[in-house]
Amino acid sequence: MVENHSGEGFIWIPYSAPEIMAIIPLHAYVHSQLWCMSAPLINFQTVVWYHGDRVLRQFGCVQYVPTEPVRLPTKLYGMSRRGMHWADWGDVHEEYVTM
């Protein structure tokens, strides 16, 4: 468990090693600011919250105390596309798309 770890021997910035940086293509960095955002990820009926602000230190940023986790309504987890071939998921999840 991380809270029981003293910090020694723990790689806080795993992606900064030269051998790792050498194999990451430059186009992967084009939208690198997105790595640290906190926002909903939407794929058809599925909406999950991405908490990028909880892994800032791994990407070489200053890690602040993270904000409270976003709790999405439980109805989002039980959604199915079955019988909803007509659904415009952009409309169904409009409140999350417009955030």
N, C-alpha and C positions, 0 to 999 in steps of 0.2 A: 504494500500500500504506500502511496506517495507520501501521505502525512507521517509515516513512520521512517521515512528516508531522511538521512542527515544532509543530503545534497552532494556529498562526495561520490564520485562514480556515476552520477546521474547526468545524462547528456541533455542539457536544457535546450540547446539549439541544434537539433540533429541534422538539419538541412544546410548547415554552414560549412561542413567539412569540404575541403577542396575537391576530394574525389567524388563527392556527391554532387557538388555544384557543377562539375565538369560534364556530368551526364544529363543534366536537366537542360532541355533545349531552350533557347532564348525566347521563343514565342510563349513559353509557359509563364514568363514574367510580365507579359503585356498587361494583364488585368490583375496583377498581384495584390492590389488593394482589396480585392474581393475576398482574399484568403482570411482577412481579419474582420469581416463584416458580421453583423448579427441580423439575420433576415429570414423570411420564410422561403423554403425551397418547395416548389410546386411541380408535380408531375401527374397530369390528369387528375384523378380523384385524390391523390395523396398530397397532404400538406404537412411538412415537418419544419421545425424551427432549427436553423443552423446557428450555433453559438460560437462563431469564430473568435469572439472576444475572450474566449476561455483558453485559447492556445496561442496567444500573441508571442509569448516568449520563444516558442518553437520556431517562429519566423523572424527572430531577431528584433522584435519590438519590445517596448517596455510593457510588462504585464501589470496592469492595475487590478484592483479587486473587481472581479466580474460583477455585472449587473445580475439582478434576480432572473432566474430562467423564465422564459415565456411559456405560459401554460395555454396550450391550444385546446379548444373544446373537444371533448371526447368523441363527439359525433364525427369528427374528421377521421378518426382512426377506424371506424366501422364502415366507411363508404366503400362501395363497390361499383365497378363499371357495368356489372351485369344488368341488363335491361335498360341501360342509360346510354345507348349508342347515339341518342339525339342530343345529349348534354353538351352545352358549350361550357367547358370547364373554366374558361376565363370569366364567364358570368357567375357560375356557381361559386367560385372562390374570389369574387371581385374584391372583397375587403382585404384579402391578403395580397392580391396583385397590385393594388393601388398603394400599398405601404411604402 
